[in-house]
């Protein structure tokens, strides 16, 4: 049986004594390793921005454009990647995506200016676009209705990559030229691609599958209320996802103004990402205990306060705040992600996740150069970071409007693939 035909289709079942029962662990290991590399790749750019600014004399708008080329291609190509996987298979696409993103960083190490860096980061984003939709699908297929826990492990692996790759590359750049560091990073990507090709089973299989009757009943659900609520959720996700990179874009420069050297900037980003990993676990549980509305308002108001604290405090106290800031920055996204199945129009959870990811990542990619990058050039990093705090606060009135729809949302699909 091939994985390729329909990644979002009902999960096939196998008997309990089938030897392929041992494959889910390999699937999770391969997907987690790939996730760690790809998330590390996409957040590595924050360490490289000050280096490229000094090397090529780029303004903040140009730096924001570079980030947008990466995140924009990542957002725009997620759905096409899923379509290609139906033709070629998920495993070849995941391996190919990792090789393409590694080639992007290898090309960045050969670049002599903005155009070369732009092409390189387009490749990085294009390669990373394969990762989230396909890896989530193969894990869901492998574990069936028991996929919620493994998907959480998979998401946590991505945060480990965010916490590890930027500081390691920051350290490498103190020992060698930044170009050499990027070539080493590209080599690590090629090694991960090989590991994924060896570890990931050809046909991950599931332990259970929903009946045709239940799937049909779910698809018949949905209402105008669900569509309105889902639209508000997407808008909130876009604002939340814009505030995060808008601040991280300027964090290295804010710390540099406070006297931080490049290795310390890498460590600071690692503190943010470690806090973010904790935020995904803590805020998800807070959302279940205290409700989505209270948790999102708490995290967004806390995010704004923490950003303002980092702006105003001296270097050492600012570093102390960064793990809490990371927890709040990432925590909201985990609560919103877990709400997608509740508000999926017509019960079409897979389609809802695709729309949610595309709009939230795409909106963030467009906002960075058009708004925050230009603001940084005009008013400086401090005021651009203040704008990021204001963006987080803008979520509050939308969340209050969404709260009226949460209690009327259609029941959660029992086998929805996605962590709460």
C-alpha positions in Angstrom: 0.0 0.0 0.0 1.3 3.4 -0.9 1.1 6.4 1.3 0.8 8.8 -1.6 -2.8 8.6 -2.8 -4.5 10.5 -0.1 -2.8 11.9 3.0 -6.0 13.3 4.4 -8.0 10.2 3.8 -9.3 7.8 6.4 -6.5 5.8 8.0 -6.2 2.2 6.8 -6.2 -0.5 9.4 -4.1 -3.6 9.9 -4.5 -6.6 12.1 -2.9 -6.6 15.6 -0.4 -9.3 14.6 0.8 -7.4 11.4 4.5 -6.7 11.6 4.0 -3.2 10.4 2.7 -2.4 13.9 6.3 -1.6 14.8 6.5 1.2 12.2 4.8 4.1 14.1 7.9 4.6 16.3 10.2 4.9 13.3 7.7 7.3 11.7 7.7 9.6 14.8 11.5 9.4 15.1 12.0 10.4 11.5 9.4 13.1 11.5 10.7 14.5 14.8 14.3 14.7 13.6 13.1 16.4 10.4 11.0 18.8 12.3 13.9 19.8 14.6 16.1 20.5 11.6 13.5 22.5 9.6 12.4 24.6 12.5 16.0 25.3 13.3 16.6 26.3 9.7 13.7 28.8 9.6 14.7 30.5 12.9 18.4 30.5 12.1 17.8 33.5 10.0 17.4 35.7 13.1 21.1 35.1 14.1 22.2 35.7 10.5 20.4 39.1 10.0 23.0 41.2 11.9 25.8 39.4 10.0 24.2 40.1 6.7 23.5 43.7 7.6 27.1 44.3 8.4 28.4 42.3 5.4 26.2 43.8 2.7 25.0 47.1 4.2 21.3 46.2 4.2 18.5 48.2 5.8 15.8 46.8 8.1 13.3 46.7 5.3 15.7 44.6 3.2 16.3 42.3 6.2 12.6 41.9 6.7 12.2 41.1 3.0 14.8 38.3 3.3 12.8 36.8 6.2 9.6 37.2 4.2 11.0 35.4 1.2 11.7 32.4 3.4 8.4 32.4 5.4 6.4 33.4 2.3 7.5 30.5 0.2 7.0 28.2 3.3 3.4 29.4 3.7 2.5 29.4 0.0 3.8 26.0 -0.9 2.3 23.9 2.0 -0.9 22.9 0.1 1.0 22.3 -3.2 3.5 20.1 -1.3 0.6 18.0 -0.1 -0.7 17.6 -3.7 2.7 16.6 -4.9 2.9 14.0 -2.1 -0.2 12.3 -3.4 1.6 11.7 -6.7 5.1 10.9 -5.5 4.7 9.8 -1.9 5.3 11.5 1.4 8.7 10.0 2.1 10.3 11.2 -1.2 8.8 14.7 -0.7 10.1 15.0 2.9 13.6 13.9 1.8 13.5 16.2 -1.2 12.3 19.1 0.9 15.1 18.7 3.3 17.7 18.5 0.5 16.3 21.7 -1.1 16.4 23.6 2.2 19.9 22.5 2.8 20.9 23.6 -0.7 19.4 26.9 0.1 21.8 27.5 3.0 24.7 26.2 0.9 23.8 28.8 -1.8 23.5 31.5 0.9 27.1 30.8 1.8 28.1 31.5 -1.8 26.0 34.7 -2.1 27.5 38.1 -2.7 24.5 40.3 -2.0 20.7 40.7 -1.6 19.7 38.9 -4.7 21.7 35.8 -4.0 20.5 35.7 -0.4 16.9 36.2 -1.6 17.1 33.2 -4.0 18.8 31.1 -1.3 16.1 31.8 1.3 13.3 31.1 -1.2 14.8 27.7 -1.5 15.0 27.3 2.2 11.3 28.2 2.6 10.3 26.0 -0.3 12.1 23.0 1.1 10.7 23.5 4.6 7.1 23.8 3.2 7.0 20.1 2.9 7.5 19.4 6.5 4.5 20.4 8.6 1.6 19.1 6.4 3.3 15.9 5.3 4.9 14.9 8.6 1.7 15.6 10.5 -0.2 13.5 8.0 2.1 10.5 8.2 2.1 10.6 12.1 -1.7 10.8 12.1 -1.8 7.9 9.6 0.6 5.8 11.7 -1.1 6.3 15.1 -4.8 6.8 14.1 -6.9 8.1 17.0 -4.0 7.8 19.3 -2.1 10.4 17.3 -2.6 13.4 19.7 0.3 12.5 22.0 2.7 11.6 19.2 1.8 14.9 17.4 2.6 16.8 20.6 6.0 15.0 20.7 6.6 15.9 17.1 5.8 19.6 17.8 8.1 19.7 20.8 10.9 18.3 18.6 10.6 21.4 16.4 11.1 23.6 19.4 14.2 21.7 20.3 15.6 22.5 16.9 14.8 26.2 17.4 16.6 26.1 20.7 19.7 24.3 19.4 20.4 25.4 15.9 20.7 29.2 16.3 23.1 29.2 19.2 25.2 26.4 17.7 25.6 28.4 14.5 26.3 31.6 16.5 29.1 29.7 18.2 30.4 28.4 14.9 30.5 31.9 13.5 32.9 32.9 16.3 35.3 30.1 15.2 34.9 30.4 11.4 33.5 32.7 8.7 29.7 32.7 8.5 29.9 31.2 5.0 31.7 28.2 6.4 29.1 27.9 9.2 26.3 27.8 6.6 28.0 25.1 4.5 28.3 23.0 7.7 24.6 23.6 8.4 23.8 22.5 4.8 25.9 19.3 5.3 23.9 18.6 8.5 20.7 18.9 6.4 21.9 16.4 3.9 22.7 14.0 6.7 19.2 14.4 8.1 17.6 13.9 4.6 19.5 10.6 4.4 18.3 9.6 7.9 14.7 10.4 7.0 14.9 8.3 3.9 16.3 5.4 5.9 14.0 5.7 9.0 10.7 6.7 7.6 8.6 3.6 6.6 7.3 3.5 3.0 3.7 3.0 4.2 3.0 4.1 7.7 -0.3 2.6 8.8 -2.9 3.3 11.4 -4.4 1.2 14.2 -7.9 2.4 13.7 -10.1 4.3 11.3 -13.4 6.2 11.5 -16.3 4.6 9.8 -17.7 6.0 6.6 -20.9 6.8 8.4 -19.2 8.9 11.0 -17.1 10.8 8.5 -20.2 11.6 6.4 -22.0 12.8 9.5 -19.1 15.1 10.4 -19.0 16.6 6.9 -22.6 17.4 7.1 -22.1 19.5 10.2 -21.1 23.1 10.2 -23.0 26.4 10.1 -22.7 30.1 9.5 -21.7 30.4 13.1 -18.8 27.9 12.5 -17.6 29.9 9.5 -17.8 33.2 11.3 -16.0 31.8 14.3 -13.3 30.2 12.1 -12.8 33.4 10.3 -12.2 35.2 13.6 -9.8 32.5 14.7 -7.8 32.9 11.5 -7.6 36.6 12.0 -6.4 36.1 15.6 -3.8 33.6 14.3 -2.6 36.1 11.7 -2.1 38.9 14.4 -0.4 36.5 16.8 1.8 35.1 14.1 2.7 38.7 13.0 3.6 39.8 16.5 6.1 37.0 17.0 8.4 37.5 14.0 8.0 41.3 14.2 9.6 41.2 17.6 12.2 38.5 16.9 13.3 40.4 13.8 14.5 43.2 16.0 15.6 41.3 19.1 19.2 40.8 18.0 19.5 44.6 17.3 17.9 45.5 20.6 20.3 43.3 22.4 23.2 44.7 20.4 22.3 48.2 21.5 22.5 46.9 25.0 26.1 45.6 24.4 25.4 41.9 23.6 27.9 40.1 21.3 26.9 37.6 18.7 27.3 34.5 20.8 25.1 36.1 23.5 22.5 37.0 20.8 22.4 33.3 19.9 22.0 32.3 23.5 19.2 34.9 23.9 17.3 33.5 21.0 17.8 30.0 22.5 16.2 31.2 25.7 13.2 32.5 23.8 12.8 29.2 22.0 13.2 27.1 25.1 10.5 29.2 26.7 8.4 28.7 23.6 8.7 24.9 23.9 7.4 25.1 27.5 4.7 27.5 26.3 3.2 24.9 24.0 2.7 22.4 26.8 1.8 24.8 29.6 -0.6 27.1 27.7 -2.4 24.1 26.1 -3.3 22.8 29.5 -4.2 26.3 30.7 -6.6 26.5 27.8 -8.3 23.3 28.8 -8.5 24.4 32.4 -9.4 28.1 32.2 -10.9 28.2 28.7 -9.6 29.5 25.4 -10.7 33.1 25.8 -9.0 33.7 29.2 -5.8 31.9 28.2 -5.4 33.8 24.9 -6.1 37.2 26.5 -3.6 36.3 29.3 -0.9 35.3 26.9 -1.3 38.2 24.5 -1.4 40.9 27.3 1.6 39.1 28.9 3.4 39.1 25.6 3.0 42.8 25.2 4.2 43.5 28.7 7.2 41.2 28.3 8.2 42.9 25.0 8.0 46.3 26.6 10.1 45.0 29.5 12.8 43.7 27.2 12.9 47.0 25.4 13.3 49.1 28.6 15.4 46.9 30.8 19.3 46.6 30.8 20.9 43.6 29.2 21.0 41.1 32.1 17.4 41.7 33.4 16.2 41.6 29.8 17.8 38.2 29.3 16.0 36.9 32.4 12.7 38.0 30.9 13.3 36.2 27.6 12.2 32.7 28.6 8.9 34.0 29.9 8.5 36.0 26.7 9.1 32.9 24.6 6.5 31.0 26.7 3.9 33.6 26.0 4.8 34.2 22.4 4.5 30.5 21.5 1.8 29.6 24.0 -1.0 31.4 22.2 -0.3 29.5 19.0 -0.8 26.1 20.8 -4.2 27.3 22.1 -5.3 28.5 18.8 -4.1 25.4 16.9 -6.1 23.2 19.3 -9.2 25.3 18.6 -9.2 24.7 14.8 -11.0 21.4 15.0 -13.7 22.9 17.1 -14.5 25.6 14.6 -13.7 23.8 11.3 -16.4 24.7 8.8 -18.4 21.6 7.9 -16.2 19.5 10.1 -13.5 19.5 7.4 -10.6 19.5 9.9 -7.8 18.8 7.4 -8.9 21.6 5.1 -9.3 23.9 8.1 -5.7 23.3 9.2 -4.4 24.0 5.7 -6.3 27.3 5.5 -5.2 28.3 9.0 -1.5 27.6 8.3 -1.6 29.3 4.9 -3.2 32.5 6.1 -1.4 32.8 9.4 2.1 32.2 7.9 1.3 34.2 4.8 -0.1 37.2 6.7 3.0 37.2 8.8 5.3 37.0 5.8 3.6 40.0 4.2 3.5 42.1 7.3 7.2 41.9 8.1 8.5 43.8 5.1 5.5 46.0 4.4 4.9 47.2 7.9 7.5 46.3 10.5 10.5 46.5 8.3 9.6 49.9 7.0 8.8 51.1 10.5 12.2 49.9 11.7 13.9 52.0 9.0 11.9 55.0 9.9 11.7 54.9 13.7 14.4 52.3 14.7 14.2 48.9 16.3 12.7 50.0 19.6 9.6 51.5 18.1 9.2 48.6 15.7 9.3 46.3 18.7 6.7 48.5 20.4 4.5 48.0 17.3 4.9 44.2 17.8 3.5 44.6 21.4 0.6 46.6 20.1 -0.1 43.9 17.5 -0.4 41.3 20.4 -2.8 43.6 22.2 -5.0 43.9 19.1 -5.9 40.2 19.6 -7.9 41.0 22.7 -11.0 42.5 21.1 -11.1 39.8 18.4 -10.8 37.2 21.1 -13.8 38.6 23.0 -15.8 38.5 19.7 -14.7 34.9 19.1 -15.7 33.9 22.6 -19.4 34.2 21.6 -18.9 31.4 19.0 -16.8 28.9 21.0 -19.7 27.6 23.0 -21.8 27.1 19.9 -19.1 25.4 17.8 -19.7 21.9 16.3 -18.5 19.0 18.4 -14.9 18.1 18.0 -14.2 15.3 15.5 -13.0 12.4 17.6 -10.2 11.4 15.2 -9.1 14.9 14.2 -5.4 14.9 13.5 -3.9 17.7 15.5 -2.6 18.4 19.1 -4.8 20.3 21.4 
